[in-house]
Amino acid sequence: MDDVVIRAEKLSKAYDIRHSVQVNRYSTIQETLLSLPKKLFGKHQTTERFWALKEVSFEVRRGDRVGIIGRNGAGKSTLLKLLTKITEPTSGQAIINGRVASLLEVGTGFHPELTGRENIFMNGAILGMSRAEIRKKFDEIVAFAEVEKFIDTPVKRYSSGMYVRLAFAVAAHLEPEILLVDEVLAVGDAHFQKKCLGKMEDVSKNEERTVLFVSHNMPMISSLCETCILLHEGRILRMGATSEVIQAYYSKGIASDGSVDFTKDGRAHGDETARILHARMTNEEGGIVTESLINRSVIIEMEYEITLSEAKVSPNFLFYTSEGVCAFMSSDVSIDPKSDLKKEKGIYRAKCILPANFLNQDTYYIGLALTTPMTQKVHFYEKEVLQLNVVDPLDNVETRGQIPVRIPGVVRPLLRWECEKIS
């Protein structure tokens, strides 16, 4: 019996991106009026074809746990949308054998006006389950999601964390043969992420369900997935054992660079309140960097757009070690309780100066977030957006004095010492 449940055959997806062409920046009123019909009918537009996915072929068998990794714009989310039939391929085909439950974005699959209870039954019906079958799973779903007090509240009033907890619980417990999960779990707390990983591993091992998991969190990928697919610029760069693929991700230098443009893939990275546009790392002279000596400062920049007036949005940077441990988080939130975080609509640039002689020698992965602190609302979060190599050669007297061995610790600040003879 053929136990292949997902077969992608030269799967491709292209988008046509339109660009406006400005012929003359300084036009007279007469020229503007004469050119209006051309503008209305698209005469001053050019179209560029962007391939989000290009001839991707692979097979996944029943019970496999497969990780999908790659940089922003590599085609990860596009691949899952093709597999779930949310969008149609430009060419090629995806053959799916089994019921699919997907968790791609916060809000996917839920009707905001319905209560949590009603959404559970609606999703079960979509999967082809009877009401009796859904009732058997109902209590288990609610307990796993930890939303007992709010199960009869419309989900539009849920926090993003509650939304994701219930959405995952529904997807994992209503017995689909294939579970597709995108980076959406990142908005949950560490406790719930651990529960989710345990549940996905359990349904794979004990119930032979197939799991495809997209994430930038390499420790989570390593913990859950036996095999991994590395996507780069819409193509499969490598597929195989998870440890080998992750090593290729880092060693080939594609994990990140010093500048990321979130707008080039044509989709919004954020929500109706705020979205990320660009991120970069520079030295004090303004040059893009991916590597820095320990005694040199680095500037982290983030450009974002606020689309809702008087939104209380705060930019955040999170620094992770090469082992996936969060070293620290920093944001622009003032400790002054009287400060007003309200911002008007517009595009903002946030800068964070990472001082010299602070981080120890290591490879650090920098995550970005846009949040509303008081409500803990997450508008955007992505881990490992930027990669910074902090270097400190053993023979560098300037940075390490007379210490000839690696100095332990995540941080290595240059602190002030005073020593004196007292007897």
Residue, then its C-alpha position, 0 to 999 in steps of 0.5 A: m500500500d502506498d503510504v505517501v500522503i503528500r506529493a508535490e510535482k514541480l509545484s510553482k506559484a507566480y504573482d504579477i506585481r504592478h509598478s507605477v511609472q512616473v514619467n515626469r515628477y514636475s507636471t503642469i496642470q494641463e499635462t496632469l489632466l491629459s495624462l489622467p486617462k492613461k493613469l486610469f487605464g494603466k498605461h503608466q504601469t509595468t508588470e513584473r512576474f515574481w516566482a514565490l515558488k518554482e518547480v518544487s517536488f517532494e514526497v511526505r509519508r504517513g506519520d512523518r514530521v517534516g520541518i520547512i525552513g528558509r529566509n523571509g520570502a523563501g516560499k515557505s508560507t506559499l507552499l503551505k497555502l498551495l497544499t491547503k488549496i487556499t491558493e492555486p498553483t501557477s503550474g505543477q500539482a500537489i496531491i494530498n491523500g487525507r483530511v488536512a487541518s491547517l494553522l497558517e495565520v492567527g484567525t484562519g478558519f474561525h468566524p470572528e462573530l461566533t463563540g469558541r464553542e460554535n467555531i469548534f463545531m463548525n471546524g469539525a463539520i468542515l472536516g466531515m465529522s459528526r456532531a457526536e464525534i465532535r462532542k467526544k473531543f470537545d472537553e479535551i479541546v477546551a482543556f488543552a486550549e485553556v479557554e474554559k471561561f471564554i468558550d461561549t464568548p465570540v472569538k473576536r474578543y479573544s487575545s491573539g494568544m487565546y485565539v492561537r491556543l484554541a485554533f491549535a487545539v481544534a486542528a490537533h484534536l479533530e483527527p485530521e490525517i495531515l496537520l500543517v502549522d506555520e509560524v503562528l505558534a510564535v505568538g503563544d507563550a513558551h509553556f503552550q509552545k511546549k504543549c504544542l510540540g508534545k501534541m504534534e509529536d504524540v499524534s505523529k508517533n501514536e496515531e501516524r498523522t503527518v505533520l508539516f511545520v514551518s518555523h524560524n525557531m531551529p530548536m523547535i524544528s530540531s526537537l520535533c522534526e525528523t526530516c527537513i526541507l530548506l527553501h531558498e528563493g522559491r526552490i528546494l535547496r536541500m532536503g534530508a535529516t533535520s540536523e544536516v539541513i539546519q547546518a546547511y541553512y547556517s553554513k551557506g550563509i542564507a540564514s540571514d543577512g544585514s538587511v531584510d526587505f519585508t515588502k518585496d514578496g508582495r504581502a503584509h507582515g503584520d496586522e490591521t494595526a501595524r506591519i513591518l517594512h524593513a530591518r537592517m544592521t549597520n556600523e557607526e558609519g552607516g554601512i550594512v554589517t553581518e559581522s562585528l568585533i566585540n569592541r565595536s558597536v552595532i546599530i539595529e534598525m527597524e522600519y514599520e508602518i502604523t495603519l491605525s490612528e492613535a495606536k500604542v505600538s512599540p518596536n521590540f528586538l529579541f537577541y537569541t544565541s546560537e543555541g536558541v536561548c533568548a539572551f535579552m529583549s529590548s523595546d522603546v517602551s518608557i518606564d515613565p508610567k505617565s508616558d503616552l505611547k500613542k502614535e499617529k498613522g505613518i511610517y516610523r524608524a526605530k534604532c537600537i544601539l548595541p554597545a561595544n564590549f557587551l555581547n560575547q563571541d557567538t552567532y546571534y539571531i535577532g527577532l523583531a516584534l511590534t506589540t501593544p505592551m499594555t494589552q500584550k497584543v502582538h501585531f508582528y513577530e518573527k524570530e531570526v530575521l537578522q544574523l550577527n556574528v560577534v567575533d573576538p580572535l584569541d590573539n586580539v590583545e585589544t579586546r581580551g587583554q592577556i586572557p588567551v582562552r574563550i571567555p564563558g557567558v552570553v554577555r561579556p560587558l567591559l565593567r569597571w574594576e578597582c583594585e588596591k592593596i589593603s595590607 
